[in-house]
Structure formats: C-alpha cells, structure tokens
C-alpha cells in the first residue's frame, strides 16, 4: 500500500490544430470538399511514466516543451488525443495564476468555492478556514474582490487552500515564482512537511536548484517528448547540457571552424592514448563529465591527495584544490572554476578565475595550465560534492564547457570548533550583556 502507484500516464499524446488566420477555422468547417486549412501541432507525443505514493517528481524543460499541457491532462482539465491517464488519489493543483477563482467574489467566498470544486462541503471548509487564512496572511484583503489582488496575494490564497485540504497529490506549476522570498520559504517548508507525510508531488519550475532540493526524481521534456527521466540531479545536468545546445546557434563559418577543431581534438586525444589516464574510472560517465574537448584535465590534487574520490576535512579547515589542464586547441577566453553542492544539488559555493580577478590569457594548442583554489570550509558536518571545470566565455556571457567534471570528489566535513545549526557557519559572536541574579 505504501508503494502504491497513484499516477499512471500511458502513451499520451496531445494534438492541436493551428490556423494561420482565424477565418481559416470557419472555412474548414464550411468547406464541402473537407479541405484542411490547419496544420497539426503535437504538444505531447507518447508520454509514459508512473508516480508512486510519496514520490516528489519535477518536470522541467524550456518554454513550449509541454510541461503545463501534461499537468492539465493529469488534472483532467484537458483530454489527451491519444493514450490515457489514471489517477488514484485526491488532487490539489496550483496551475495558472488565479485559475478557479471568481474575480468578482471576495477572497473569503473564493476559499469556499475552491473547496466545493475539490469536493468539500461548506462545513468541512469552515473547519479548515482559520488555517487557510493564517497561512495566506493577506489581512483585510480577504474581504475584497479577488480582481483587486496583486499576483502575490492571489498565489498566497491559492496555495493556502491547496495545501490545507489534505491532498494526496499536490501539483504545482511554476506558481510560487511570483511570491516574495519569505512566502516562498514558508511554502517550501510546507511542501517538505507534505513530502514527509507521504503526499505525492508533481512540481514544475525553471529554478533547477529548487527541483533538486524538492524532488527525488525529474522528467525532462523537449518538444513534447520525454528525453530524460531519473533522479533529479542527473536529469537537471542533462537539462543544462540540453540548454547549451539550444543556445548554440551561430553563423556557418563559426560552425565549420568548430567542426575542424573538433576533428583535430579527437585526433590529438587518440594519439595521446588516454586509456592510461589516471583519472579514468566509473565516475567519468556521459552525465558527470562532458565538454567540447579543447582541453583536458590531466590531474587534480585536493589537500595533497592526488585524484581522490573522497576526502575528510574538518569544518572551518582549509581546502586546497589544484587543477592541471592541457589544451588541444586555441581558446580565446578561458577560465577555470569550482563548485561545492549539497547532495541534493543545492549550490553552496562557486568560484572561478574570472570572479577572482586572476583572468587567464588566451591559450594555444599544447599549453599546460595549473590553477589552485584555496578556501575555508565553514560548513556544518555532512556530505558535499565538489565539481570543477575548464570553460570559456562565449558571446553575451555564455559559458561553453570544455571539460566539466561534475561531482568529482565527495567532501566529508567532520565536526567543527563548536556546534551550530544549518549548513554554513557565519562565525557569529554571542555576548551575554547582563545577568542579574535574583536575591535569595
């Protein structure tokens, strides 16, 4: 029962008819020869997956990839052209901003209206009303028409209703991005509580760190098809690489030059016989090491340990990272970077040679570059992951990865000077200014 499948999406597709002009729709309806004046657009094609009780699944992709259409089909708002969806549980959905609200009614009445749409009686909503109002925290606007609300107030009320009606499945489509940072924090704490209670969550967001921290799994959509699904960290990394290819449109001369360089790089790499590379191990999959190949990491040293997979460091102690690269082609604007993430993918720290004002000069083929980073890990004890990269700056600040090694080293931070809560140690100072004892 605990592992029960609540959502089954089986080979669903969704087709829309697109017309060049509004009048073409009428012409098609009236045409005695049944000629078509539209073109077919498939928003979704052959989508299949399952979501089990208690799972949190993120859905990511660029605008127009089919994310919102998919959620609307799961919620029953839209019907698929092909395939079927089976949902076994009570859904509470937060889709388009203000959807389900009557703009002419005050917020108070809309709370009961939303409850009725979800199958709750007025008596049941009355019992939940105070908690909804407390969470929304919109003050006197509760008795004002919803059409007078700001987008922030509208999402406060909508989310408050969605989470207080004890959903079995919570679906959120990018709605929280309009709230202020304090309300977002409150919402994510509440989402975490729901996850711990076994509520199933489908979450759409363009904030990749949010997907990694909230969701166990993720699905990447592109042009209406699933191109990757699995654990959230792996899927987000696939999305980042996908975005890089989408934004890589350049003129033909540049493309031809890149093809020439790529061919030269492959020949050079083959000649150097990297089968003997000390870095070759199971960590070097397509997921966690990738780039154009214009340069290659020869070795790395973390606190005097060569090419280590993991390291133990005391909290507040120094962490030295020395990276050595060899170039296989000319690189105009290179930089070297490191990043430290939590296991769930939240970025704790990132630095590079450009940020540190030690910019690298352009590189020629055969150059060897050695860069050292030193920082103090004012982190609480726990597990963290270290990523390093050689990259170059493209047009408009675009980052082009040359050799990016994701999650290269597991950093196990041991206990520090004294205990504290959270992730980072801000080295706060506490002073007792007065302590007057009561006379006996």
C-alpha positions as CSV (number, residue, x, y, z in Angstrom):
1,X,0.0,0.0,0.0
2,X,2.9,2.4,0.8
3,X,4.3,1.9,-2.6
4,X,1.0,2.2,-4.5
5,X,1.1,3.8,-7.9
6,X,-1.1,7.0,-7.8
7,X,-0.5,8.4,-11.3
8,X,-0.1,6.3,-14.4
9,X,0.5,8.1,-17.7
10,X,0.3,5.7,-20.6
11,X,1.4,6.7,-24.1
12,X,-0.5,10.0,-24.1
13,X,-0.3,12.5,-26.9
14,X,-2.0,15.8,-27.4
15,X,-2.6,17.5,-30.8
16,X,-3.7,21.0,-31.5
17,X,-4.9,22.4,-34.8
18,X,-3.1,25.6,-35.7
19,X,-4.6,28.1,-38.2
20,X,-2.7,30.9,-39.9
21,X,-5.8,33.1,-39.8
22,X,-8.9,33.0,-37.6
23,X,-11.2,32.9,-40.7
24,X,-9.5,29.7,-41.8
25,X,-11.2,27.8,-39.0
26,X,-14.6,28.8,-40.4
27,X,-13.5,28.0,-44.0
28,X,-12.5,24.5,-42.9
29,X,-15.8,23.9,-41.2
30,X,-17.8,25.1,-44.2
31,X,-15.7,23.5,-47.0
32,X,-17.8,21.0,-48.9
33,X,-14.7,19.1,-50.0
34,X,-13.3,18.7,-46.5
35,X,-10.1,20.5,-47.3
36,X,-7.8,21.3,-44.4
37,X,-6.8,24.9,-43.6
38,X,-4.8,24.0,-40.5
39,X,-1.5,22.3,-39.6
40,X,-1.2,19.8,-36.8
41,X,0.9,20.7,-33.7
42,X,1.7,17.9,-31.3
43,X,2.2,19.4,-27.8
44,X,2.9,16.0,-26.4
45,X,4.0,12.7,-28.0
46,X,4.0,9.3,-26.5
47,X,4.4,10.3,-22.8
48,X,4.6,7.4,-20.3
49,X,5.6,7.3,-16.7
50,X,4.4,6.3,-13.2
51,X,4.4,8.2,-9.9
52,X,4.1,6.3,-6.7
53,X,2.7,7.3,-3.3
54,X,5.1,9.7,-1.5
55,X,7.3,10.4,-4.5
56,X,8.2,14.0,-5.5
57,X,8.7,14.4,-9.2
58,X,9.9,17.6,-11.0
59,X,9.0,18.3,-14.6
60,X,11.5,20.5,-16.5
61,X,12.1,21.8,-20.0
62,X,12.2,25.0,-21.9
63,X,9.1,27.1,-22.6
64,X,6.8,25.3,-25.0
65,X,8.1,21.8,-24.2
66,X,4.7,20.6,-23.0
67,X,5.0,20.8,-19.2
68,X,1.8,22.7,-18.5
69,X,-0.2,20.7,-21.0
70,X,0.9,17.5,-19.3
71,X,-0.1,18.7,-15.9
72,X,-3.5,19.9,-17.2
73,X,-4.1,16.4,-18.7
74,X,-3.2,14.8,-15.4
75,X,-5.6,17.1,-13.6
76,X,-8.4,16.3,-16.0
77,X,-8.6,19.9,-17.4
78,X,-7.6,18.7,-20.9
79,X,-8.2,15.4,-22.6
80,X,-5.4,13.6,-24.4
81,X,-5.7,13.0,-28.2
82,X,-4.2,9.5,-27.6
83,X,-3.4,7.4,-24.6
84,X,-4.9,7.5,-21.1
85,X,-4.1,8.7,-17.6
86,X,-5.2,7.0,-14.4
87,X,-5.1,8.9,-11.1
88,X,-5.8,7.2,-7.8
89,X,-6.0,9.9,-5.2
90,X,-7.3,13.4,-4.4
91,X,-5.6,16.1,-6.4
92,X,-4.9,19.6,-5.3
93,X,-3.5,21.6,-8.1
94,X,-1.9,25.1,-8.3
95,X,-1.7,25.8,-12.1
96,X,-2.2,29.1,-13.8
97,X,-2.3,32.1,-11.6
98,X,-5.9,32.8,-10.4
99,X,-7.3,29.7,-12.1
100,X,-10.5,28.6,-10.3
101,X,-11.0,32.0,-8.7
102,X,-14.1,34.1,-9.4
103,X,-12.5,37.6,-9.8
104,X,-15.8,39.3,-8.7
105,X,-16.1,37.5,-5.4
106,X,-14.0,38.3,-2.3
107,X,-11.2,36.0,-1.2
108,X,-13.4,34.6,1.6
109,X,-16.0,33.3,-0.8
110,X,-13.4,32.0,-3.2
111,X,-12.0,29.8,-0.4
112,X,-15.3,28.1,-0.1
113,X,-15.7,28.0,-3.9
114,X,-12.3,26.3,-4.2
115,X,-13.3,23.8,-1.5
116,X,-16.5,23.0,-3.3
117,X,-14.6,22.4,-6.6
118,X,-12.4,19.9,-4.7
119,X,-15.4,18.1,-3.2
120,X,-15.5,19.6,0.3
121,X,-18.7,20.7,2.0
122,X,-19.1,24.2,3.4
123,X,-18.9,22.7,6.9
124,X,-15.6,21.0,6.2
125,X,-14.1,24.2,4.7
126,X,-15.3,26.1,7.7
127,X,-13.2,23.9,9.9
128,X,-10.1,24.5,7.7
129,X,-10.8,28.2,7.2
130,X,-8.8,29.6,10.0
131,X,-5.6,27.7,9.0
132,X,-6.1,28.8,5.4
133,X,-6.4,32.5,6.4
134,X,-3.4,32.2,8.8
135,X,-1.1,30.7,6.1
136,X,-2.2,33.2,3.3
137,X,-1.7,36.2,5.6
138,X,-3.4,38.7,3.3
139,X,-5.1,40.7,6.1
140,X,-8.2,42.8,5.2
141,X,-7.9,41.9,1.5
142,X,-9.7,38.6,2.4
143,X,-13.0,40.5,2.1
144,X,-12.0,42.4,-1.1
145,X,-12.8,41.1,-4.6
146,X,-10.0,38.9,-6.0
147,X,-9.7,41.2,-9.0
148,X,-8.1,43.8,-6.8
149,X,-5.4,41.4,-5.6
150,X,-1.8,41.6,-6.7
151,X,-0.3,38.4,-8.1
152,X,1.5,37.8,-4.8
153,X,-1.7,37.9,-2.8
154,X,-3.5,35.7,-5.3
155,X,-0.9,33.0,-5.1
156,X,-0.8,33.3,-1.3
157,X,-4.5,32.5,-1.1
158,X,-4.4,29.8,-3.8
159,X,-1.5,28.0,-2.2
160,X,-3.0,28.2,1.3
161,X,-6.2,26.5,0.0
162,X,-4.2,23.9,-1.9
163,X,-2.2,22.7,1.0
164,X,-4.8,22.8,3.7
165,X,-7.3,20.4,2.2
166,X,-5.2,17.3,2.9
167,X,-4.3,16.4,-0.7
168,X,-3.0,13.0,-1.7
169,X,-1.4,14.5,-4.8
170,X,-0.2,18.1,-4.9
171,X,0.5,19.6,-8.4
172,X,2.3,23.0,-8.6
173,X,3.1,24.6,-12.0
174,X,5.7,27.4,-11.5
175,X,3.2,29.4,-9.4
176,X,5.5,30.0,-6.5
177,X,7.9,32.1,-8.5
178,X,5.6,35.1,-8.1
179,X,5.7,35.1,-4.3
180,X,8.1,37.0,-2.2
181,X,11.1,35.2,-0.8
182,X,9.7,34.9,2.7
183,X,6.5,33.3,1.4
184,X,8.4,31.0,-0.9
185,X,10.4,29.8,2.0
186,X,7.2,29.1,4.0
187,X,5.8,27.3,1.0
188,X,8.8,25.1,0.6
189,X,8.8,24.2,4.3
190,X,5.2,23.2,4.0
191,X,6.0,21.1,0.9
192,X,8.7,19.4,2.8
193,X,6.2,18.6,5.6
194,X,3.8,17.2,3.0
195,X,6.6,15.0,1.5
196,X,7.3,13.6,4.9
197,X,3.7,12.8,5.4
198,X,3.7,10.8,2.1
199,X,2.0,13.3,-0.2
200,X,2.8,12.8,-3.8
201,X,4.1,15.9,-5.5
202,X,4.4,17.0,-9.2
203,X,6.4,20.2,-9.4
204,X,7.2,22.4,-12.5
205,X,9.8,25.0,-12.1
206,X,12.6,26.7,-14.0
207,X,14.6,27.0,-10.8
208,X,16.8,24.0,-11.1
209,X,18.1,24.2,-7.6
210,X,14.5,24.0,-6.4
211,X,13.9,20.9,-8.5
212,X,17.0,19.2,-7.0
213,X,16.2,20.1,-3.4
214,X,12.4,19.4,-3.5
215,X,12.2,16.5,-6.0
216,X,13.6,13.0,-5.8
217,X,13.0,12.4,-9.5
218,X,12.6,14.5,-12.5
219,X,11.4,14.3,-16.1
220,X,12.9,16.4,-18.9
221,X,10.6,17.3,-21.8
222,X,11.6,18.6,-25.2
223,X,9.2,19.4,-28.0
224,X,6.6,17.3,-26.3
225,X,8.7,14.2,-25.7
226,X,10.5,12.7,-22.7
227,X,14.2,12.9,-23.4
228,X,15.4,12.0,-19.9
229,X,13.9,10.8,-16.7
230,X,15.6,9.6,-13.5
231,X,16.9,11.1,-10.2
232,X,16.6,14.8,-10.1
233,X,20.4,15.6,-10.1
234,X,21.1,13.5,-13.2
235,X,18.1,14.9,-15.1
236,X,19.0,18.5,-14.2
237,X,22.5,18.0,-15.5
238,X,21.0,16.6,-18.8
239,X,18.8,19.7,-19.0
240,X,21.8,22.1,-18.5
241,X,23.6,20.3,-21.4
242,X,20.4,20.5,-23.5
243,X,20.1,24.2,-22.9
244,X,23.7,24.7,-24.0
245,X,23.0,23.1,-27.4
246,X,19.8,25.1,-27.9
247,X,21.6,28.4,-27.3
248,X,24.5,27.4,-29.6
249,X,23.1,28.7,-32.9
250,X,25.9,30.5,-34.8
251,X,26.9,31.5,-38.3
252,X,28.1,28.8,-40.7
253,X,31.7,29.9,-40.7
254,X,31.9,29.5,-36.9
255,X,30.2,26.1,-37.1
256,X,32.6,24.9,-39.8
257,X,35.6,26.1,-37.6
258,X,34.2,24.2,-34.6
259,X,33.9,21.1,-36.8
260,X,37.5,21.4,-37.8
261,X,38.7,22.0,-34.2
262,X,36.6,19.1,-33.0
263,X,38.2,16.7,-35.6
264,X,41.6,18.0,-34.6
265,X,40.9,17.5,-30.9
266,X,39.7,13.9,-31.5
267,X,42.9,13.1,-33.4
268,X,45.1,14.6,-30.7
269,X,43.2,12.8,-27.9
270,X,43.5,9.5,-29.7
271,X,47.2,10.0,-30.3
272,X,47.9,10.6,-26.6
273,X,46.2,7.3,-25.6
274,X,44.1,8.4,-22.7
275,X,43.4,4.8,-21.8
276,X,46.3,5.2,-19.5
277,X,44.8,8.4,-17.9
278,X,44.9,8.2,-14.1
279,X,41.5,9.8,-14.0
280,X,39.7,7.1,-15.9
281,X,37.2,5.4,-13.6
282,X,33.5,4.8,-13.3
283,X,32.8,8.5,-12.4
284,X,33.5,9.5,-16.0
285,X,30.1,8.9,-17.4
286,X,28.3,11.0,-20.0
287,X,26.4,12.5,-17.1
288,X,29.2,13.9,-15.0
289,X,32.0,14.6,-17.4
290,X,31.4,16.4,-20.7
291,X,32.6,19.4,-22.8
292,X,34.0,20.4,-26.2
293,X,37.3,18.7,-25.5
294,X,39.5,21.6,-26.4
295,X,41.3,21.0,-23.1
296,X,41.6,18.0,-20.8
297,X,42.1,17.6,-17.1
298,X,45.4,15.9,-16.5
299,X,45.2,15.6,-12.7
300,X,43.8,17.2,-9.7
301,X,45.0,17.4,-6.1
302,X,42.8,18.1,-3.1
303,X,44.6,18.8,0.1
304,X,47.7,16.9,-1.1
305,X,45.6,13.8,-2.3
306,X,46.0,13.0,-6.0
307,X,42.9,12.3,-8.0
308,X,40.9,11.3,-4.9
309,X,37.3,10.2,-4.9
310,X,36.6,11.4,-1.4
311,X,38.3,13.4,1.4
312,X,37.6,14.1,5.0
313,X,38.0,17.8,6.1
314,X,37.4,19.4,9.5
315,X,34.8,22.2,9.5
316,X,36.5,25.6,9.2
317,X,39.7,24.0,7.9
318,X,41.4,24.9,4.7
319,X,40.6,23.2,1.4
320,X,43.2,23.4,-1.4
321,X,42.3,22.3,-4.9
322,X,45.0,22.3,-7.6
323,X,43.8,21.6,-11.2
324,X,46.1,20.9,-14.1
325,X,44.8,21.1,-17.7
326,X,46.4,20.6,-21.2
327,X,44.9,22.3,-24.2
328,X,44.3,20.7,-27.6
329,X,43.1,23.8,-29.5
330,X,43.2,27.5,-29.2
331,X,40.9,29.0,-26.5
332,X,40.3,32.8,-26.6
333,X,38.7,33.5,-23.2
334,X,39.3,30.5,-20.9
335,X,38.5,30.2,-17.2
336,X,38.8,27.5,-14.5
337,X,36.0,27.0,-11.9
338,X,35.0,25.0,-8.9
339,X,31.6,24.5,-7.3
340,X,30.5,22.8,-4.0
341,X,27.0,21.4,-3.8
342,X,24.9,19.6,-1.2
343,X,24.0,16.0,-2.1
344,X,20.5,17.3,-3.2
345,X,22.1,19.7,-5.7
346,X,21.9,23.0,-3.8
347,X,24.9,25.1,-4.7
348,X,26.8,26.1,-1.6
349,X,29.7,27.9,-3.1
350,X,31.2,28.6,-6.6
351,X,34.3,30.5,-7.7
352,X,36.3,30.9,-10.9
353,X,39.4,32.7,-12.1
354,X,37.3,35.5,-13.6
355,X,35.4,36.1,-10.4
356,X,38.7,36.1,-8.5
357,X,40.2,38.7,-10.9
358,X,43.0,36.4,-12.0
359,X,41.8,36.0,-15.5
360,X,43.6,33.6,-17.8
361,X,45.2,34.6,-21.0
362,X,44.2,33.0,-24.3
363,X,45.6,29.5,-24.8
364,X,47.3,27.9,-27.7
365,X,47.3,24.2,-28.6
366,X,49.6,22.3,-26.2
367,X,49.6,24.8,-23.3
368,X,49.5,23.5,-19.8
369,X,47.6,25.4,-17.2
370,X,47.8,24.9,-13.4
371,X,45.4,26.7,-11.1
372,X,45.0,26.5,-7.3
373,X,41.9,27.4,-5.3
374,X,42.1,27.8,-1.5
375,X,39.1,28.4,0.7
376,X,38.0,27.6,4.3
377,X,35.1,25.2,4.7
378,X,32.9,27.0,7.2
379,X,30.3,24.2,6.7
380,X,28.4,22.0,9.1
381,X,29.4,18.4,9.2
382,X,27.9,16.3,6.4
383,X,28.4,15.3,2.8
384,X,29.2,17.7,0.0
385,X,30.2,17.2,-3.7
386,X,33.0,19.1,-5.5
387,X,32.8,19.9,-9.2
388,X,35.5,21.5,-11.3
389,X,35.6,22.8,-14.9
390,X,37.6,24.3,-17.6
391,X,35.4,26.5,-19.8
392,X,35.4,29.6,-22.0
393,X,33.3,32.7,-22.2
394,X,31.2,33.0,-25.4
395,X,29.1,35.8,-26.7
396,X,26.9,37.7,-24.3
397,X,28.5,35.9,-21.3
398,X,27.5,32.4,-22.4
399,X,29.5,29.7,-20.7
400,X,30.9,27.0,-23.1
401,X,32.1,23.9,-21.1
402,X,35.4,22.4,-22.3
403,X,36.0,19.8,-19.7
404,X,33.5,19.8,-16.9
405,X,33.8,17.1,-14.1
406,X,30.6,17.1,-12.1
407,X,30.6,15.6,-8.5
408,X,34.3,14.7,-8.8
409,X,35.0,14.5,-5.1
410,X,32.9,13.6,-2.1
411,X,33.9,16.0,0.7
412,X,33.0,14.6,4.1
413,X,33.1,17.6,6.5
414,X,33.7,16.4,10.1
415,X,32.9,18.3,13.3
416,X,34.0,21.8,13.8
417,X,35.1,24.1,16.6
418,X,31.6,24.1,18.2
419,X,28.1,23.1,17.1
420,X,25.6,25.3,15.2
421,X,22.5,24.8,13.1
422,X,22.1,24.9,9.3
423,X,24.7,24.5,6.6
424,X,27.1,27.5,6.8
425,X,29.0,28.8,9.8
426,X,28.8,32.6,9.8
427,X,31.1,32.7,12.8
428,X,28.6,34.7,14.8
429,X,29.6,36.3,18.1
430,X,27.3,35.9,21.1
431,X,27.8,38.1,24.2
432,X,25.8,37.9,27.5
433,X,25.5,41.6,28.3
434,X,23.8,41.2,31.6
435,X,22.7,38.5,34.0
436,X,21.3,39.9,37.3
437,X,20.6,37.1,39.8
438,X,17.5,37.4,42.0
439,X,18.4,37.9,45.6
440,X,17.6,34.9,47.8
